[in-house]
Amino acid sequence: MAMQGYSRAPNSRSTIDEESVSRILLEANDVEAQRAVSSCRWMLGCHGVALLIVTVLASVDIFCGSSDGVSKGRPSSSKNFTAVNLNVNVQKTVVDDGGDDTDKFGMDACAWGGEEDCTRNKCCNVEGHQCYVQDDSFAGCREEAPSGWDGTMIGGFRGWEAQKAEPGQCMGSSLWCITVVTTPEENELLEALKKHKVGIYECDTYTVFDGAAAPKDSADSIANVHIFTDIWQDKIVPSQEWQTHDWTVKVDVDLVFFPGRLKQHIDKLCAPKGTGLYLKNTDFQNGFLGSLEIFSQEAIRMYADSGAKCLNHVDHATTEDRYIKACMDAIGAGSMVDATLLDDQYTRGGLSGLSSGVCQSGDTVGFHPFKTEWVWESCHDAASRVSDGPNFKCLSLSCDSLVNTN
């Protein structure tokens, strides 16, 4: 068995030259190691070297796990969870639970704020939190160390960014697109899109969920979060569709959406297969706006396993997109960034509707917000004309006259 990449076991009790033996183990395979044993018989004797090699090999196996990167006895799905040691991110978490032999995965692998101790796992579920030492008996996740604490930072936020896969190892691009209709106006707009077979109706599969309208006396953001958490738990998770498609895409009704363009972006990203990921779609704020939410199949699987626990930890007085991003981070899903996916006028303080310069890209996947049929169709026409040339399909009533005058 080739030993390249293994480290020697610590605390060796042998009095021989450890550096020489370590070099032999790191640079030689089994045959070469045996030859090395013979060549150094005059110095140590065969039995002494053989005993040392067996001891080091056993220690390496214990400390490093099996050669495929997954420790023995652990489920293979652990590869998609995150362990954070300050700025070092990997896709596997193993937590020493003080005698509990069961490894913890998902959000249980890192700590929340409050009274949860992060001494062992040294990572935090909430973005912006670091694991600070209070004293010899406690460390907690906080934005900054409270007054009177020791203040030593021993861990950070668990969030991590996936790297582009090797050619041939990219995730596929099949799309299950979903949208949630909560008002008669949204339903009317959706009917127009269905008639034209655009937007979500161009995806591989689509589903329209009916959501309860927010009570008029409730704060919009809080009511919106509850509406969508119910959708996630009661409708998305139980569905079979996410299990048969590479990506689940949640689209606002008033997003002018081009699924074909999204597939092109996914192909360029080349996300690694079997990885729990969501796509950051903008360089605004936390990088994730809710008008276009994109999750890999494994990310939905991870959410199905433990996402319901987010309800006990994530602040409900927030927006739906911040809630689901915080939950994805907490369960160990990673991210990839494509800030060209979305053109959302809210990032510029804009209002719904057409304005100078918008909908003029042939690459942008979604434009938001366009709340009435005419402005939605006009934006779609403008963007389609850029990418498809003079033979693009007109949707709006004014499109034909616009084409004929150019």
C-alpha positions in Angstrom: 0.0 0.0 0.0 1.5 3.3 -1.0 2.2 5.5 2.0 2.5 8.9 0.3 0.4 11.5 2.1 0.3 9.9 5.5 1.9 11.4 8.6 3.9 9.6 11.2 2.3 8.7 14.4 3.0 11.2 17.3 4.6 10.4 20.6 6.7 7.4 19.3 8.6 5.8 22.1 11.4 4.5 19.9 14.9 5.9 20.4 15.8 5.4 16.7 16.1 8.2 14.2 12.4 9.1 13.7 13.0 11.5 10.8 14.8 8.8 8.8 12.1 6.2 9.3 9.3 8.8 8.5 11.0 9.6 5.3 11.1 5.9 4.3 7.4 5.5 5.1 6.4 8.6 3.2 8.4 8.0 0.1 8.3 4.2 -0.3 5.6 1.7 -1.1 5.4 -1.7 0.6 8.1 -3.3 -1.5 10.4 -0.3 -1.0 9.8 -0.3 2.7 10.8 -4.0 2.9 13.9 -3.2 1.0 14.6 -0.4 3.4 14.2 -2.8 6.3 16.8 -5.1 4.8 19.2 -2.2 4.1 19.1 -0.9 7.7 19.4 -4.3 9.4 22.9 -3.5 10.4 21.7 -0.5 12.4 18.6 -1.6 14.2 17.9 -5.2 13.3 15.0 -6.4 11.2 12.6 -7.1 14.1 13.0 -3.6 15.5 12.3 -1.9 12.2 9.4 -4.2 11.3 7.8 -3.5 14.7 8.2 0.2 14.3 6.6 0.2 10.8 3.7 -1.9 12.0 3.2 0.5 14.9 3.3 3.6 12.6 0.9 2.1 10.1 -1.6 1.2 12.7 -1.4 4.7 14.2 -1.8 6.2 10.7 -4.9 4.1 10.1 -6.4 5.2 13.4 -5.7 8.9 13.0 -6.3 9.3 9.3 -9.1 6.9 8.6 -9.4 4.8 5.4 -7.7 5.7 2.2 -10.9 6.9 0.5 -11.2 9.8 3.0 -14.1 8.5 5.0 -13.4 7.2 8.4 -14.3 3.6 9.1 -17.7 3.1 10.6 -19.0 6.4 9.5 -21.8 6.8 6.9 -20.6 7.9 3.4 -23.0 10.8 3.4 -20.8 12.5 5.9 -18.7 13.8 3.0 -21.2 16.6 2.5 -21.0 18.2 5.9 -18.6 20.8 7.0 -16.0 21.1 9.7 -14.6 24.5 10.2 -11.3 25.3 12.0 -11.2 29.0 11.7 -10.6 29.6 7.9 -10.2 26.0 7.0 -13.3 24.4 5.4 -13.7 20.7 4.6 -16.7 18.6 3.8 -16.8 16.3 6.7 -17.5 16.8 10.4 -16.6 14.4 13.3 -17.4 15.6 16.7 -16.2 14.1 20.0 -19.2 14.2 22.2 -17.5 13.2 25.4 -18.1 9.5 25.3 -20.9 9.3 22.8 -19.7 7.0 20.0 -22.2 8.3 17.5 -20.8 11.0 15.2 -22.9 14.1 14.8 -23.7 15.5 11.4 -25.8 18.4 10.1 -26.5 21.3 12.4 -25.6 19.2 15.5 -21.9 19.3 14.3 -21.6 23.0 15.2 -23.0 25.2 17.9 -25.6 27.9 17.9 -25.4 30.9 20.1 -26.8 31.3 23.6 -25.8 28.5 26.1 -24.5 26.0 23.5 -20.9 25.2 24.1 -18.5 25.2 21.1 -15.4 24.0 23.0 -15.3 20.6 21.3 -16.6 21.2 17.8 -15.0 24.7 17.4 -17.5 26.0 14.8 -20.7 28.0 14.7 -23.9 27.6 12.7 -24.7 31.3 12.4 -22.9 33.5 9.8 -20.9 36.3 11.5 -20.4 34.2 14.7 -17.0 33.0 16.0 -16.4 30.5 18.8 -14.9 32.5 21.8 -13.5 31.1 25.0 -15.3 32.4 28.1 -13.2 30.4 30.6 -11.8 26.9 31.2 -15.3 25.4 31.2 -17.2 27.1 28.4 -16.8 28.7 24.9 -19.7 30.2 23.0 -20.6 31.4 19.5 -21.0 35.2 19.5 -20.4 38.1 17.0 -17.8 39.3 19.4 -16.4 38.2 22.8 -18.5 39.6 25.7 -16.8 41.7 28.3 -15.2 39.6 31.0 -14.6 36.6 28.7 -11.1 35.2 28.0 -11.9 36.2 24.3 -9.6 33.7 22.6 -11.2 32.7 19.2 -10.9 29.0 18.7 -13.3 28.5 15.7 -15.5 30.2 13.2 -18.6 30.1 11.0 -19.0 26.8 9.3 -20.0 28.2 5.9 -17.9 27.0 3.0 -17.6 27.4 -0.7 -17.3 24.5 -3.1 -14.7 24.4 -5.8 -15.3 23.6 -9.4 -15.2 19.9 -10.1 -12.8 18.2 -12.5 -14.0 17.7 -16.1 -16.4 14.8 -16.2 -17.3 15.1 -12.5 -19.8 17.9 -12.8 -23.3 17.8 -11.5 -26.1 17.6 -14.1 -28.5 20.4 -14.9 -32.0 19.0 -14.7 -34.4 21.4 -13.1 -37.4 21.0 -10.8 -38.8 24.6 -10.7 -41.3 25.6 -8.1 -43.3 28.8 -7.4 -45.7 29.7 -4.6 -48.9 31.7 -5.4 -50.4 33.6 -2.6 -52.6 36.3 -4.2 -55.1 36.4 -7.1 -52.8 38.8 -8.9 -50.0 36.3 -8.8 -52.3 33.6 -10.1 -53.4 35.8 -13.0 -49.8 36.5 -14.0 -48.9 32.8 -13.7 -51.8 31.9 -16.0 -50.4 34.3 -18.7 -46.9 32.6 -18.4 -48.4 29.2 -18.7 -50.2 30.3 -21.9 -46.9 31.4 -23.4 -45.0 28.4 -22.0 -42.3 30.6 -20.5 -40.7 30.9 -17.1 -41.0 27.8 -14.9 -43.0 26.2 -17.7 -39.8 25.7 -19.6 -38.1 23.7 -16.8 -37.8 19.9 -16.9 -40.5 19.7 -14.3 -42.5 22.4 -12.5 -44.9 22.6 -9.6 -47.1 25.5 -8.5 -47.9 25.5 -4.8 -50.7 27.5 -3.2 -49.6 29.4 -0.2 -51.8 31.2 2.3 -51.8 35.0 2.0 -50.1 36.8 4.8 -52.6 38.3 7.4 -52.9 42.0 6.8 -52.2 42.8 10.5 -48.9 40.8 10.5 -45.5 42.0 9.7 -44.9 41.0 6.1 -41.4 39.4 6.6 -42.5 37.3 9.6 -45.7 36.1 7.8 -43.7 35.4 4.7 -41.2 33.2 6.6 -44.0 31.1 8.1 -45.7 30.7 4.8 -42.6 29.4 3.1 -41.4 27.2 6.0 -44.8 25.5 5.8 -44.3 25.0 2.1 -40.8 23.5 2.7 -41.9 21.1 5.4 -45.3 20.1 4.0 -44.9 20.2 0.3 -41.3 20.4 -1.0 -39.7 17.8 1.4 -42.4 15.1 0.9 -42.3 15.5 -2.9 -40.5 12.9 -5.1 -39.5 15.5 -7.7 -36.4 16.8 -6.0 -35.1 13.3 -5.7 -35.2 12.8 -9.5 -33.7 16.2 -10.6 -30.2 17.7 -10.1 -31.5 21.1 -8.9 -34.6 22.5 -7.1 -35.2 26.1 -8.2 -37.6 28.3 -6.2 -38.8 31.2 -8.4 -40.9 34.2 -7.5 -43.9 34.6 -9.8 -42.8 38.1 -10.7 -39.3 37.0 -11.7 -38.7 37.1 -15.5 -37.0 33.7 -15.6 -35.0 31.9 -18.3 -34.4 28.2 -17.3 -32.3 27.6 -20.4 -29.8 30.3 -19.4 -29.7 28.8 -15.9 -28.6 25.4 -17.3 -25.8 27.2 -19.1 -24.6 28.8 -15.9 -24.8 25.5 -14.1 -22.7 23.8 -16.7 -20.1 26.6 -16.4 -20.0 26.3 -12.6 -19.4 22.6 -12.8 -20.5 21.8 -9.3 -19.1 18.6 -7.8 -21.4 15.6 -7.9 -23.2 14.5 -4.8 -22.5 17.7 -2.9 -25.0 19.7 -0.8 -25.0 23.2 -2.3 -26.9 26.4 -2.9 -26.0 29.1 -5.4 -25.3 32.6 -4.3 -26.9 34.8 -7.0 -25.7 38.3 -6.4 -22.9 40.4 -4.8 -25.5 42.3 -2.8 -25.6 41.9 1.0 -25.2 38.2 1.9 -25.1 37.1 -1.8 -28.5 35.3 -1.7 -31.8 36.9 -2.8 -35.0 35.0 -2.6 -36.5 35.8 -6.0 -34.3 33.0 -7.4 -33.2 30.2 -5.0 -31.2 27.3 -6.4 -30.4 24.1 -4.4 -28.7 20.9 -5.4 -30.4 17.6 -4.8 -28.1 16.7 -1.9 -28.9 20.1 -0.2 -32.6 19.2 -0.3 -31.8 15.8 1.1 -29.8 17.3 4.0 -32.7 19.7 4.6 -35.2 16.9 4.7 -33.0 15.1 7.3 -32.7 18.0 9.8 -34.0 21.2 8.4 -37.0 21.3 10.6 -34.7 22.0 13.5 -34.0 25.4 12.1 -37.4 26.5 13.3 -36.0 26.3 16.9 -32.9 28.4 16.2 -33.1 30.8 13.2 -34.7 34.1 14.0 -38.2 34.1 12.6 -38.3 37.9 12.3 -36.4 37.9 9.1 -37.0 37.4 5.4 -37.7 34.0 3.8 -34.4 34.0 1.8 -32.3 34.9 4.9 -34.1 32.1 6.8 -33.5 29.4 4.2 -29.8 30.5 3.7 -29.2 30.4 7.4 -30.7 26.9 7.6 -28.7 25.6 4.6 -25.5 27.0 6.3 -26.5 25.3 9.6 -27.1 21.9 8.1 -23.7 22.0 6.4 -24.6 22.8 2.8 -21.9 24.7 0.9 -22.3 27.4 -1.7 -21.0 28.4 -5.1 -21.1 32.0 -6.4 -22.4 33.3 -9.6 -23.3 37.0 -9.2 -24.5 37.2 -12.8 -27.5 35.0 -12.2 -29.9 37.7 -11.0 -30.7 41.3 -11.9 -32.9 42.4 -9.0 -33.9 46.1 -8.9 -34.2 45.9 -5.2 -30.4 45.9 -5.0 -30.5 49.3 -6.5 -33.5 50.6 -4.6 -35.6 50.3 -7.7 -39.3 49.6 -8.0 -41.3 47.0 -10.0 -41.5 47.7 -13.7 -39.4 48.6 -16.7 -36.8 51.3 -16.4 -33.8 52.4 -18.5 -31.1 49.7 -18.9 -33.0 46.8 -17.4 -33.8 43.5 -19.2 -31.0 44.2 -21.7 -28.8 41.2 -21.0 -28.7 38.0 -23.0 -27.0 36.1 -20.2 -28.8 37.0 -17.0 -31.1 34.2 -15.7 -33.7 36.3 -13.9 -34.9 39.9 -13.8 -37.0 41.0 -10.8 -39.6 42.3 -10.0 -42.2 42.6 -12.8 -45.6 42.2 -11.2 -48.1 42.6 -14.0 -48.5 40.7 -17.2 -47.6 43.5 -19.6 -44.3 44.5 -17.9 -43.3 40.9 -17.3 -43.8 40.1 -21.0 -42.1 43.3 -22.1 -39.0 42.5 -20.0 -39.0 39.0 -21.4 -39.2 40.3 -25.0 -36.3 42.8 -24.4 -34.0 40.2 -22.9 -34.9 37.6 -25.5 -34.2 39.9 -28.3 -30.6 40.4 -27.0 -29.9 36.7 -26.9 -32.1 35.4 -29.8 -31.8 38.1 -32.4 -34.6 39.2 -34.7 -36.2 35.8 -34.7 -37.1 35.8 -31.0 -40.6 35.0 -29.9 -42.8 38.0 -29.0 -45.0 37.9 -25.9 -46.3 41.4 -25.3 -48.8 43.1 -27.5 -46.4 45.9 -28.4 -43.6 43.5 -29.4 -44.6 43.1 -33.0 -44.7 46.8 -33.7 -41.4 47.2 -32.0 -39.8 44.6 -34.1 -41.3 46.0 -37.4 -39.9 49.5 -36.7 -36.3 48.2 -36.3 
